[in-house]
Amino acid sequence: MLIDHSDEPLLRLLVNATRQAQLKGPALAEAHRDVGRQLARSVARHLVLEDFEIQHVTGRSTGVRLKAGAEPVILAVMLAGLFLAEGVWCLLPESSLLLHNDGTDLQGASMHGRPLIIVDSVINTGRSIRDVLSAVSVLQPASIAVVALVAYRANLQVLVDDFPDVFFHVARLSDHSYVGRGTTDTGARLFGTTNWGSER
């Protein structure tokens, strides 16, 4: 299921910051965290909470937390998904945060019965997310959500159709397919590698 936040005013403002060419390095990373924090609010609708006792300023009271044993696993698709994932993690601090590169072995990850949140900055062809979704299905998470800063509408719709049980939370949909290099690549701008030979 697609949950598109493209028309929400606050997310439009936050996403706009990530699109500005002059923003890079730590400032761009923080802009991604800001978007992640907002998308965490969307993802939280699908999480299970439980009551527990807290010490309130007036004495003992009842608070709320993520259900014990059902804390989410946040899987950041590296490299560019890291800071967006950190934003989600900031609002769901009882979660586990894992980093995923191509070829990462996820078999040792404890996802069974826990919600899984897969985070990638950009979904363009959809190949990376498709590969991760295929890899994690055998780990039997309780539910799967994908969080993305921007997604190419046509290819995202294919993913939504192919994975009907996955919630796709997207800050912005684009009608343009684009793969950046050097100064136009999101990961290179985030990590300060725009002038590296590998980016040319």
N, C-alpha and C positions, 0 to 999 in steps of 0.2 A: 504494500500500500504506500502510495506517495503522499507525504505531508510537506507541501510546498509553502515556504514562508516568504516567497518573492515579493509579496505585496504588503508585508507588515512594515510599518514605518520605521520602527527601531532597528530591525534587521537590515532594512534598506540603507539606513545611515551607517551602520557598522560595516556592512559589506562594501559600501562605497569607499571606506578608508582602505580596505585591502586592495582595491583596484587602482589606487593612485601610484603612478610610476616612481615618484620620489620616495615612497615609503619602502624601507628595506631593513634587513637585520632585526635587532631587538624591537624596534617600533612596529615593524610588520608582524613579528611574532606575537606581540601583545594585541594587535588588531585581530589576529586569528583567535587568540584566547577569548577576546570579547565576544566574537561570534559563537565560539564553542559554549560559552556560559549561557548565551541566549538559547542555543539549540538544546542544551541540557534540560531546560524547562519543558521543551517539547517531549524529549525522550522520557522524562520522569513520569509522564502520564501513564506509561506502560509498566512501571516498576511497582513492586509490592512493598508496602510499609507496614510497620508494626508499632504498637504502643510500648513504651518502657518508662521506668521511673527516672525522673530527673530531679535535681535539686534546683528549685526555682527560688527567686529572691524572697518569696513569701513562705518558703518551706518546700516540702516534697510535693511533686506534681507529676502529671503524666505528659511525657514528650512523645516524639515520633522519630523513627529512624528507618533506614532500609532494613527489610526483614533479614534476620540472621540466617545465613546460608543461601540467601538469594541476592547477595550484593553483586552488582554487575561487574563484568570483565570488560574493560575498554581496550580495544585493540587498535593502535595507531598504525596506519599504513604509512610506512616511512618513505621518504623523509618528510615530505610536506605536511603529512597528517598529524605530526607530533604536537604542534602548538594548539591546533583546533581541539585535539584530544585532551590536552592539558586544561583547556577551558571547561570542557565537559567534566573532567575529573575534579576541578575546583569546587563544583557544586554537588558532586557525588563522591565526597572524600573517602567513604568506606569502600569504594570500588578498587579493583586491581587495575593497574595500567601496564599493558604489554606493548612492546614495539615489534613490528612485523616488516621484514624485508622480503624480497623475492627469495624463495628457497628456505625461509625460516621454518624449522620443524615445530609445529604447534602441538604435537602429540603429548607433550608433557604438561601442557596448560590445563589447569583445572577449570573447565567450563561446564561440566556436566550439571544440569539443573540450574544453572545461573544465567541471567540475562547477558547477552553479548552485544556490545556496542562497537561496531566497526567504524573507524573514522578516517576519512581521506579528504584532503583539501579539494581536489578536483576530480570529478568523474567525467572523462572525455570518451574514450572508446568503451569503457566499462570492463576492460579485460582484468585489471588488477582486482577490482571488487568481485568480479565473477570468480576469479581464482581463489580468493580468500573465502567466499561463501561456500565454494565447493569443498575447500579444505576443512572448514570448521563444522560442516554438517555432521560428520562422524563423531564429533566431540559432544554431541547432544546438549547444546545449550537450551535453556528453558524458552528463550525467545531470541530473536536477532533483530537488531536495528542497525541501519547504516546512516551515518551523519556525514554530510558534505557541505563545504562552503559554496561550491558551484558545480552544476552538472549540466552536461549537454543534453537537452530535452529528448531528442530522438533516441539516443542510446540508453538514457536512463529509463525511458518507457519500456524498452526491451527488457531491461533488468527487472523492472516492476512486474512485467507480465510473466517472466521466467521464474521469479521468486515471490509468489503471491503471499507467503507467510512472513515476509520481511517488511519492516517499516522503514521507509527511506525518508529521512528528515533532511531537507535541503534548504539552505538559506537563499539560494538564487538559482533559477533555471536560466540557461542560455540557449539561444537558437543557433549559436555558432560553435562549430567544432574547431578547437585550436590546441596545438601542442607547442609550447614555448621552448626557446633555447636562449641561453645566455641571459641577457637583461630582461627578457620577457618570460622566463621560466619561474614559476612560483617558488619552487624549492631553492633554486639558485639565489633568488632575491632574499629568501628567508635566511639562508645560511651563509651569505656573503661570498658565493662562488661564481658570480656572474662573469668574472674575467678569467676563469680557469679554462684551460685548453679543452677540457672534456665538455664544456658547455658551448663550444663553437660548432 
